[in-house]
């Protein structure tokens, strides 16, 4: 009996490991914008275990990447139903609601926005240390009008909480809010100490470049930071080299150099064929 139980547990462990590898593979395909392959693999995971919340969640992520807001919401609602205590799944559900709200009509938009906020708030409630959930909630509060539960005071409360949990990500959070208020000097002031402490801080380097691209200020500093990113390996969860090239293209456009911008956008597409932002920027560049 003990031998049977041991064999069963070992088999379960192998199956779990194999499933985890497949989930990681689907996420990798999404990052590479290989969406048909990602969808096929995600559907196979659901077919193999319809009660696997992660399988439904990753399928939802594929749907959102494909632009199918409705099916993405359905998949992630199912994932949240199967795993009601999982903070990260609630955060992803909030993303799906937010994406659906962008595509919805006026009447549905408000309802979906409310669901988005509630999902983010629940994610933070389930795990107050989930920095991604706090950041998503912060962005919601920053962008949504008061009638939809938004407010800068609430956004700054989340930034303060993030900074308390992780000073580096907290500085980036504050910089993000300052950018929204066009307080570019304050935003740069939040980021520069991170690079003084660690000149190879990929996230901080990228944010300096992003800030330059958005503000049109300190463009040489921004380009220098982004080129440094290209010498480093992007950490998990950070924008990749495709996004770095795209931001370099943005900066080149701010400088009035359309050909340099084109080179960077094409470089982004070499890293990740079909990278949406680069495709859109190239199309606008040719108009």
C-alpha positions as CSV (number, residue, x, y, z in Angstrom):
1,X,0.0,0.0,0.0
2,X,2.8,2.4,0.9
3,X,4.6,1.6,-2.4
4,X,1.4,2.3,-4.3
5,X,0.9,5.6,-2.5
6,X,4.6,6.6,-3.1
7,X,4.2,5.8,-6.8
8,X,1.0,7.8,-7.0
9,X,2.6,10.8,-5.3
10,X,5.7,10.6,-7.5
11,X,3.5,10.4,-10.6
12,X,1.4,13.4,-9.4
13,X,4.7,15.4,-8.9
14,X,5.9,14.6,-12.4
15,X,2.5,15.5,-13.9
16,X,2.5,18.8,-12.0
17,X,6.0,19.6,-13.2
18,X,5.1,18.8,-16.8
19,X,2.0,21.0,-16.5
20,X,4.1,23.9,-15.1
21,X,6.5,23.6,-18.0
22,X,3.6,23.7,-20.4
23,X,2.1,26.8,-18.7
24,X,5.5,28.5,-18.9
25,X,5.7,27.5,-22.6
26,X,2.4,29.1,-23.3
27,X,3.4,32.3,-21.6
28,X,6.6,32.3,-23.6
29,X,4.6,32.0,-26.8
30,X,2.5,34.9,-25.8
31,X,5.6,37.0,-25.2
32,X,6.8,36.1,-28.7
33,X,3.3,36.9,-30.1
34,X,3.0,33.3,-31.4
35,X,-0.6,33.3,-30.6
36,X,-2.1,30.4,-32.6
37,X,0.5,28.1,-31.1
38,X,-0.2,29.5,-27.6
39,X,-4.0,29.1,-28.0
40,X,-3.6,25.5,-29.2
41,X,-1.4,24.6,-26.2
42,X,-3.7,26.4,-23.7
43,X,-6.8,24.6,-25.1
44,X,-5.0,21.3,-24.7
45,X,-4.2,22.1,-21.1
46,X,-7.9,22.8,-20.4
47,X,-8.9,19.6,-22.2
48,X,-6.4,17.6,-20.1
49,X,-7.7,19.1,-16.8
50,X,-10.9,21.3,-17.0
51,X,-10.5,22.0,-13.2
52,X,-7.0,23.6,-13.6
53,X,-7.4,27.2,-12.8
54,X,-4.0,28.1,-14.3
55,X,-4.9,26.5,-17.6
56,X,-8.0,28.7,-17.8
57,X,-6.0,31.7,-16.7
58,X,-3.3,31.3,-19.3
59,X,-6.0,30.7,-22.0
60,X,-7.6,34.0,-20.9
61,X,-4.2,35.7,-21.3
62,X,-4.0,34.3,-24.9
63,X,-7.5,35.5,-25.7
64,X,-6.6,39.0,-24.5
65,X,-3.4,39.0,-26.5
66,X,-5.5,38.0,-29.5
67,X,-7.9,40.9,-28.9
68,X,-10.8,38.7,-27.9
69,X,-11.9,40.5,-24.8
70,X,-15.2,38.6,-24.2
71,X,-13.6,35.1,-24.3
72,X,-10.7,36.4,-22.2
73,X,-13.1,37.5,-19.5
74,X,-15.0,34.2,-19.6
75,X,-11.8,32.2,-19.2
76,X,-10.5,34.3,-16.4
77,X,-13.8,34.3,-14.5
78,X,-13.7,30.5,-14.7
79,X,-10.1,30.6,-13.3
80,X,-11.2,32.8,-10.4
81,X,-14.1,30.5,-9.7
82,X,-11.8,27.5,-9.6
83,X,-9.2,29.3,-7.4
84,X,-11.1,32.1,-5.4
85,X,-8.2,32.7,-3.1
86,X,-5.5,33.3,-5.8
87,X,-4.5,36.9,-5.8
88,X,-2.7,36.8,-9.1
89,X,-5.6,35.3,-11.0
90,X,-7.8,38.1,-9.7
91,X,-5.3,40.6,-11.0
92,X,-5.4,39.0,-14.4
93,X,-9.2,39.0,-14.3
94,X,-9.0,42.8,-13.6
95,X,-6.8,43.2,-16.7
96,X,-9.3,41.3,-18.8
97,X,-12.2,43.4,-17.5
98,X,-10.1,46.6,-18.2
99,X,-9.4,45.4,-21.8
100,X,-13.1,44.6,-22.3
101,X,-14.0,48.0,-21.0
102,X,-11.8,49.7,-23.6
103,X,-13.7,47.9,-26.4
104,X,-17.2,48.2,-25.0
105,X,-19.9,50.7,-25.6
106,X,-20.8,53.5,-23.2
107,X,-23.3,51.6,-21.2
108,X,-21.2,48.5,-20.7
109,X,-18.0,50.4,-20.2
110,X,-18.9,51.7,-16.7
111,X,-20.0,48.2,-15.5
112,X,-16.8,46.6,-16.8
113,X,-14.7,49.4,-15.3
114,X,-16.3,48.7,-11.9
115,X,-15.6,45.0,-12.2
116,X,-12.0,45.8,-13.1
117,X,-11.6,47.9,-10.0
118,X,-13.2,45.3,-7.8
119,X,-11.0,42.6,-9.2
120,X,-7.8,44.6,-8.5
121,X,-9.0,45.5,-5.0
122,X,-9.8,41.9,-4.3
123,X,-6.4,40.8,-5.5
124,X,-4.7,43.3,-3.1
125,X,-7.0,42.1,-0.3
126,X,-6.1,38.5,-0.9
127,X,-2.4,39.3,-1.0
128,X,-1.3,42.7,0.2
129,X,2.2,41.9,-0.9
130,X,1.2,41.4,-4.5
131,X,3.1,44.3,-6.0
132,X,1.7,43.7,-9.5
133,X,-1.8,43.9,-8.2
134,X,-1.1,47.1,-6.3
135,X,0.5,48.6,-9.4
136,X,-2.5,47.7,-11.5
137,X,-4.8,49.2,-8.9
138,X,-2.7,52.3,-8.7
139,X,-2.9,52.7,-12.5
140,X,-6.7,52.2,-12.4
141,X,-7.1,54.9,-9.7
142,X,-4.8,57.2,-11.6
143,X,-6.7,56.9,-14.9
144,X,-10.4,56.3,-13.9
145,X,-12.7,59.3,-13.1
146,X,-14.1,59.7,-9.6
147,X,-17.5,58.4,-10.7
148,X,-15.8,55.0,-11.5
149,X,-13.9,54.9,-8.2
150,X,-10.7,56.6,-9.4
151,X,-8.8,59.3,-7.7
152,X,-5.1,60.5,-7.5
153,X,-5.2,60.4,-3.7
154,X,-6.0,56.6,-3.9
155,X,-3.3,56.1,-6.5
156,X,-0.7,57.8,-4.3
157,X,-1.8,55.6,-1.4
158,X,-1.0,52.5,-3.5
159,X,2.4,54.0,-4.6
160,X,3.2,54.6,-0.9
161,X,2.3,51.0,-0.1
162,X,4.4,49.7,-3.0
163,X,7.4,51.8,-1.8
164,X,7.1,50.4,1.7
165,X,7.2,46.8,0.3
166,X,9.8,47.4,-2.3
167,X,11.6,50.8,-2.4
168,X,12.9,50.3,-6.0
169,X,9.5,49.5,-7.4
170,X,8.0,52.2,-5.2
171,X,10.2,54.9,-6.9
172,X,9.1,53.6,-10.3
173,X,5.4,53.8,-9.1
174,X,5.8,57.4,-8.0
175,X,7.6,58.3,-11.3
176,X,4.7,56.8,-13.2
177,X,2.2,59.0,-11.3
178,X,4.3,62.1,-11.7
179,X,4.4,61.5,-15.5
180,X,0.6,61.4,-15.5
181,X,0.7,64.9,-14.0
182,X,3.4,66.1,-16.3
183,X,5.7,66.5,-13.3
184,X,8.7,65.3,-15.3
185,X,11.5,66.7,-13.1
186,X,10.0,64.9,-10.1
187,X,9.7,61.7,-12.1
188,X,13.4,61.9,-13.1
189,X,14.3,62.7,-9.5
190,X,12.7,59.4,-8.4
191,X,14.6,57.3,-10.9
192,X,18.1,58.8,-10.8
193,X,18.9,57.5,-7.3
194,X,18.2,54.0,-8.4
195,X,20.9,54.3,-11.1
196,X,23.3,55.9,-8.8
197,X,23.0,52.9,-6.5
198,X,23.1,50.4,-9.5
199,X,24.0,51.7,-12.9
200,X,22.9,48.4,-14.4
201,X,19.3,48.5,-12.9
202,X,17.4,47.4,-16.0
203,X,14.0,48.4,-14.8
204,X,15.2,51.9,-13.8
205,X,17.1,52.3,-17.1
206,X,14.0,51.4,-19.1
207,X,11.9,53.8,-17.1
208,X,14.3,56.7,-17.7
209,X,14.1,55.9,-21.4
210,X,10.3,55.6,-21.3
211,X,10.0,58.9,-19.4
212,X,12.2,60.7,-22.0
213,X,10.1,59.2,-24.8
214,X,6.9,60.4,-23.2
215,X,8.0,63.8,-22.1
216,X,10.3,64.8,-24.9
217,X,12.8,65.9,-22.3
218,X,16.4,64.7,-21.6
219,X,16.3,62.7,-24.9
220,X,20.0,61.9,-25.0
221,X,19.9,60.7,-21.4
222,X,16.9,58.5,-22.3
223,X,18.5,57.1,-25.4
224,X,21.7,56.3,-23.5
225,X,19.7,54.5,-20.8
226,X,17.8,52.4,-23.4
227,X,21.0,51.4,-25.2
228,X,22.4,50.2,-21.9
229,X,19.3,48.0,-21.5
230,X,20.2,46.3,-24.8
231,X,23.5,45.2,-23.2
232,X,21.6,43.6,-20.3
233,X,19.2,40.6,-19.9
234,X,15.7,41.8,-19.2
235,X,14.5,40.5,-15.7
236,X,11.3,38.6,-15.5
237,X,8.3,40.9,-15.7
238,X,10.2,43.8,-17.3
239,X,9.7,45.0,-20.9
240,X,12.0,43.2,-23.3
241,X,14.4,44.4,-25.9
242,X,11.5,44.7,-28.4
243,X,10.0,47.4,-26.2
244,X,13.5,49.0,-25.7
245,X,13.9,49.4,-29.5
246,X,10.4,50.8,-29.7
247,X,11.1,53.4,-27.1
248,X,14.4,54.3,-28.9
249,X,12.2,54.8,-32.0
250,X,9.9,57.1,-30.0
251,X,12.9,59.2,-29.0
252,X,14.3,59.3,-32.5
253,X,10.9,60.7,-33.6
254,X,10.9,63.3,-30.9
255,X,14.3,64.4,-32.4
256,X,12.8,64.5,-35.8
257,X,14.8,61.7,-37.2
258,X,12.3,59.5,-39.0
259,X,14.8,57.1,-40.6
260,X,16.5,56.4,-37.2
261,X,13.0,55.8,-35.8
262,X,12.2,53.4,-38.6
263,X,15.5,51.4,-37.9
264,X,14.5,51.0,-34.3
265,X,10.9,50.0,-35.0
266,X,12.2,47.4,-37.5
267,X,14.7,46.2,-34.9
268,X,11.8,45.7,-32.4
269,X,10.0,43.6,-35.0
270,X,13.2,41.5,-35.5
271,X,13.2,40.7,-31.8
272,X,9.5,40.0,-31.7
273,X,7.7,39.7,-35.1
274,X,4.3,41.3,-34.9
275,X,5.2,43.4,-31.9
276,X,2.0,45.6,-31.9
277,X,3.4,48.9,-30.8
278,X,6.2,48.8,-33.4
279,X,3.7,47.8,-36.1
280,X,1.5,50.7,-35.2
281,X,4.3,53.2,-35.0
282,X,5.7,52.1,-38.4
283,X,2.3,52.5,-39.9
284,X,2.0,56.1,-38.5
285,X,5.5,56.9,-39.6
286,X,4.7,56.2,-43.2
287,X,1.6,58.5,-43.3
